[in-house]
Amino acid sequence: MSERIGFVGLGVMGTGMVRNLLSAGHAVAVWNRDPTRAELLAAAGAQAVGSLGALGAVCSLVMLCVSDTAAVESITVGEGGLAASMGAGGLLVDLSTISPQTTRQLAATLSERDLDWLDAPVSGGSEGAAAGTLSAMVGGSGESLERARPYLEAFCQGITHIGPNGDGQMAKLVNQILVVGYALAIGEAFIFAQAGGLDLQRTFEAVSGGAAGSWMLSNRASQMLVRDFSPGFTVDLQLKDVRLALAEAERLGIPTITTGIAESLYRVLQKDGLGGEGNHALVKALERLSGVVVDGR
């Protein structure tokens, strides 16, 4: 039986997800710190509510897509948060990327209040949120996942159950380690191509179909070559995720060499006021080091 879905966090990702939930015929109530975003979705058929308490009171399953660990904690177990207003048997599905350790603690705390938790961070950028082609990496019980699956399928093309709570967040950090590694390699490769006098568009076409092909190459290098740094995922958010990965690596006592380099370069971009640009703007930090500007226009 379909449930009324609550959704918190209506940024570029959350808005696309809610639109897909509505298109799939689900009843959705929304709350956002900036109420104007909720009002826009109300015009598309969502129910805009005025507080987290009101959302928790009318929804048995609530999805979150917010910026960081502190925001998730505040929304769930903070004063006036969802833990205080949702009824027993409620399910929270966290689509954000946050600390795996905090995720496990939240799941345990909420379990004491008879609330279930799924960590289900997603990958695929704003394009995937809009098109309904995201991939979700899920931590939590199989029963909770099956309960949430019909709603996740509204905006996810791939849903993989990784293991218990926290494992979804760990898998997302694996994803982010790969993403920044690809971004670093793409920037370095096309600076090399630019310096070598190659036609960048033809080079891009040649390597995209070979062993070097990837989602990042196809979707972000094409932007990079025309110097379009509009975000599918921002430098600020990428840096936050990289730091989560580095913190976990420190806890595990393992080296993360490429990820550490990417963190330093993203920090330079953020310091230069470029935190709102797309994560492929990593090439700009490499351009500064090399004196070569990638431009395939």
C-alpha positions as CSV (number, residue, x, y, z in Angstrom):
1,M,0.0,0.0,0.0
2,S,1.3,3.4,-0.9
3,E,2.4,5.7,1.9
4,R,2.4,9.5,2.1
5,I,6.1,10.4,1.5
6,G,7.8,13.2,3.3
7,F,10.8,14.9,1.7
8,V,13.2,17.3,3.3
9,G,15.9,19.2,1.3
10,L,14.8,20.7,-2.0
11,G,18.1,21.7,-3.5
12,V,19.0,20.8,-7.1
13,M,19.0,17.1,-6.3
14,G,16.0,17.0,-4.0
15,T,13.8,19.0,-6.3
16,G,14.4,16.5,-9.2
17,M,13.7,13.6,-6.9
18,V,10.4,15.0,-5.7
19,R,9.3,15.8,-9.2
20,N,9.9,12.2,-10.2
21,L,8.0,11.0,-7.1
22,L,5.0,13.2,-8.1
23,S,5.2,12.0,-11.7
24,A,5.1,8.4,-10.5
25,G,1.8,9.2,-8.7
26,H,3.1,9.2,-5.1
27,A,1.6,11.6,-2.5
28,V,4.5,13.8,-1.3
29,A,4.7,16.4,1.5
30,V,7.7,18.6,1.5
31,W,9.6,20.9,3.8
32,N,12.6,23.1,3.2
33,R,14.4,25.8,5.2
34,D,13.7,28.1,2.3
35,P,9.9,27.8,1.9
36,T,9.9,29.3,-1.6
37,R,11.3,26.0,-2.9
38,A,8.5,24.1,-1.2
39,E,6.0,26.4,-2.7
40,L,7.3,25.8,-6.2
41,L,6.8,22.1,-5.7
42,A,3.4,22.7,-4.2
43,A,2.4,24.1,-7.6
44,A,3.5,20.8,-9.1
45,G,1.3,18.8,-6.7
46,A,3.2,18.4,-3.5
47,Q,1.9,19.3,-0.1
48,A,4.0,22.1,1.4
49,V,4.1,22.0,5.2
50,G,5.3,24.6,7.6
51,S,7.6,22.6,10.0
52,L,9.4,19.4,10.5
53,G,6.9,18.5,13.2
54,A,4.0,18.9,10.8
55,L,5.8,16.8,8.2
56,G,6.5,14.0,10.7
57,A,2.9,14.0,11.9
58,V,1.5,13.3,8.4
59,C,4.2,11.0,6.9
60,S,5.2,7.5,7.8
61,L,8.2,7.5,5.5
62,V,10.5,10.6,5.2
63,M,13.3,11.0,2.8
64,L,16.2,13.5,3.4
65,C,18.5,15.0,0.9
66,V,20.5,17.7,2.7
67,S,24.1,19.1,2.7
68,D,26.0,17.4,5.5
69,T,26.1,15.4,8.7
70,A,25.2,18.2,11.0
71,A,22.1,19.0,8.9
72,V,20.9,15.4,9.1
73,E,21.4,15.3,12.9
74,S,19.5,18.5,13.3
75,I,16.6,17.4,11.2
76,T,16.2,14.0,12.8
77,V,17.2,14.1,16.5
78,G,17.6,17.9,17.0
79,E,15.0,20.0,18.8
80,G,11.7,19.9,16.9
81,G,13.2,17.2,14.6
82,L,11.5,14.2,13.0
83,A,12.3,11.8,15.7
84,A,9.9,13.6,18.0
85,S,7.0,13.8,15.6
86,M,7.0,10.6,13.6
87,G,4.9,7.7,14.8
88,A,6.2,4.3,15.8
89,G,7.1,2.2,12.8
90,G,8.2,5.2,10.8
91,L,11.0,5.0,8.3
92,L,13.7,7.6,7.5
93,V,15.6,7.3,4.3
94,D,18.8,9.4,4.1
95,L,19.8,10.2,0.5
96,S,22.5,12.6,1.7
97,T,26.2,11.8,1.9
98,I,27.3,11.9,5.5
99,S,29.6,10.3,8.1
100,P,29.2,6.4,8.2
101,Q,29.9,6.5,11.9
102,T,27.2,9.1,12.6
103,T,24.8,7.2,10.4
104,R,25.3,4.1,12.6
105,Q,24.7,6.1,15.8
106,L,21.6,7.7,14.4
107,A,20.2,4.4,13.3
108,A,20.7,3.0,16.8
109,T,19.2,6.1,18.5
110,L,16.1,6.0,16.3
111,S,15.7,2.3,16.7
112,E,15.2,3.0,20.5
113,R,12.2,5.1,19.4
114,D,10.8,2.4,17.1
115,L,11.9,4.2,14.0
116,D,13.8,2.5,11.2
117,W,16.7,4.0,9.1
118,L,18.1,3.5,5.7
119,D,21.2,5.2,4.5
120,A,20.7,5.4,0.7
121,P,23.1,8.0,-0.7
122,V,22.8,8.5,-4.4
123,S,25.1,9.1,-7.3
124,G,24.4,10.5,-10.8
125,G,24.4,14.3,-10.3
126,S,21.6,16.8,-10.9
127,E,21.1,15.3,-14.3
128,G,20.3,11.9,-12.8
129,A,18.0,13.4,-10.2
130,A,16.0,15.1,-13.0
131,A,16.0,12.1,-15.3
132,G,15.3,9.5,-12.6
133,T,18.5,7.6,-13.4
134,L,20.4,7.9,-10.1
135,S,22.1,5.0,-8.4
136,A,21.5,4.3,-4.7
137,M,23.8,2.5,-2.3
138,V,21.7,1.3,0.6
139,G,22.6,0.4,4.2
140,G,19.9,-1.0,6.5
141,S,17.6,-4.0,6.8
142,G,16.2,-5.7,3.7
143,E,12.7,-5.3,5.0
144,S,13.1,-1.5,5.2
145,L,14.6,-1.4,1.7
146,E,11.6,-3.3,0.3
147,R,9.3,-0.9,2.0
148,A,11.2,2.1,0.4
149,R,11.9,0.5,-2.9
150,P,8.8,1.7,-4.8
151,Y,9.6,5.3,-3.9
152,L,13.4,5.0,-4.6
153,E,12.5,3.5,-8.0
154,A,10.8,6.8,-9.0
155,F,14.3,8.4,-9.3
156,C,16.8,5.6,-9.2
157,Q,17.8,3.3,-12.0
158,G,20.0,1.2,-9.8
159,I,19.4,0.3,-6.2
160,T,22.0,-1.9,-4.5
161,H,21.7,-3.2,-0.9
162,I,25.2,-3.1,0.4
163,G,24.7,-4.3,4.0
164,P,23.7,-2.9,7.4
165,N,23.4,0.7,8.4
166,G,26.5,2.7,7.6
167,D,27.5,0.5,4.7
168,G,25.5,2.6,2.2
169,Q,27.5,5.6,3.3
170,M,30.8,3.7,3.1
171,A,29.9,2.6,-0.5
172,K,29.1,6.2,-1.4
173,L,32.6,7.2,-0.2
174,V,34.1,4.5,-2.4
175,N,32.1,6.2,-5.3
176,Q,33.5,9.6,-4.3
177,I,37.1,8.4,-4.2
178,L,36.6,7.1,-7.7
179,V,34.9,10.3,-8.9
180,V,37.7,12.6,-7.7
181,G,40.3,10.3,-9.1
182,Y,38.6,10.4,-12.5
183,A,38.3,14.2,-12.2
184,L,42.0,14.6,-11.5
185,A,42.9,12.2,-14.3
186,I,40.7,14.0,-16.8
187,G,42.1,17.4,-16.0
188,E,45.6,16.2,-16.2
189,A,45.0,14.3,-19.5
190,F,43.5,17.3,-21.3
191,I,46.1,19.7,-20.0
192,F,48.6,17.2,-21.6
193,A,46.5,17.2,-24.8
194,Q,46.2,21.0,-24.9
195,A,50.0,21.5,-24.3
196,G,50.7,18.9,-27.0
197,G,48.6,20.8,-29.6
198,L,45.9,18.1,-30.1
199,D,42.4,18.9,-31.3
200,L,40.6,18.4,-27.9
201,Q,37.2,17.5,-29.3
202,R,38.6,14.8,-31.5
203,T,40.8,13.5,-28.7
204,F,37.8,13.4,-26.4
205,E,35.9,11.4,-29.0
206,A,38.8,9.0,-29.5
207,V,39.3,8.2,-25.8
208,S,35.6,8.1,-24.8
209,G,35.0,4.9,-26.6
210,G,38.0,3.1,-25.4
211,A,39.3,1.6,-22.1
212,A,39.5,5.1,-20.6
213,G,35.7,5.7,-21.0
214,S,33.6,6.5,-17.9
215,W,30.5,8.4,-16.8
216,M,32.8,11.2,-15.5
217,L,34.6,11.4,-18.8
218,S,31.4,11.4,-20.9
219,N,29.5,13.9,-18.8
220,R,32.1,16.2,-17.2
221,A,35.0,16.3,-19.7
222,S,32.5,17.4,-22.4
223,Q,31.7,20.4,-20.1
224,M,35.3,21.0,-19.3
225,L,36.3,21.3,-22.9
226,V,33.9,24.2,-23.6
227,R,34.7,25.7,-20.2
228,D,31.2,25.1,-18.8
229,F,31.6,24.8,-15.1
230,S,27.9,24.8,-14.1
231,P,27.4,22.3,-11.4
232,G,25.9,18.9,-11.5
233,F,27.7,18.6,-8.1
234,T,29.5,21.5,-6.6
235,V,33.1,21.9,-5.5
236,D,31.9,22.6,-2.0
237,L,29.9,19.4,-1.7
238,Q,32.7,17.4,-3.4
239,L,35.2,18.7,-0.9
240,K,32.9,17.8,2.0
241,D,32.6,14.2,0.7
242,V,36.4,13.9,0.1
243,R,37.0,15.0,3.7
244,L,34.5,12.3,4.9
245,A,36.5,9.7,2.9
246,L,39.8,10.9,4.3
247,A,38.4,10.7,7.9
248,E,37.3,7.2,7.3
249,A,40.7,6.3,5.8
250,E,42.4,7.7,8.8
251,R,40.2,5.6,11.1
252,L,41.0,2.5,9.0
253,G,44.7,3.3,8.9
254,I,44.9,3.1,5.1
255,P,46.6,5.4,2.5
256,T,44.4,7.5,0.1
257,I,47.0,9.2,-2.0
258,T,45.0,10.5,-4.9
259,T,42.1,11.5,-2.7
260,G,44.5,13.5,-0.5
261,I,45.8,15.4,-3.6
262,A,42.3,16.1,-4.8
263,E,41.4,17.5,-1.4
264,S,44.3,20.0,-1.6
265,L,43.3,21.1,-5.0
266,Y,39.6,21.5,-4.2
267,R,40.6,23.5,-1.1
268,V,42.4,25.9,-3.4
269,L,39.3,26.3,-5.6
270,Q,37.1,26.9,-2.5
271,K,39.6,29.5,-1.2
272,D,39.4,31.3,-4.6
273,G,35.6,31.5,-4.3
274,L,34.8,28.7,-6.8
275,G,33.0,26.5,-4.4
276,G,29.7,26.8,-6.3
277,E,31.2,25.6,-9.5
278,G,31.0,22.0,-10.7
279,N,33.4,19.4,-9.4
280,H,35.1,19.2,-12.8
281,A,36.4,22.7,-12.1
282,L,39.3,20.7,-10.5
283,V,41.0,21.3,-13.8
284,K,41.3,25.0,-12.9
285,A,43.7,24.2,-10.0
286,L,45.8,22.1,-12.4
287,E,45.8,24.9,-15.0
288,R,47.2,27.2,-12.3
289,L,50.0,24.8,-11.7
290,S,50.8,24.1,-15.3
291,G,50.2,27.5,-16.9
292,V,48.1,25.7,-19.6
293,V,44.4,26.4,-20.0
294,V,42.1,23.7,-21.4
295,D,39.9,25.2,-24.1
296,G,38.4,23.0,-26.9
297,R,35.9,25.6,-28.2
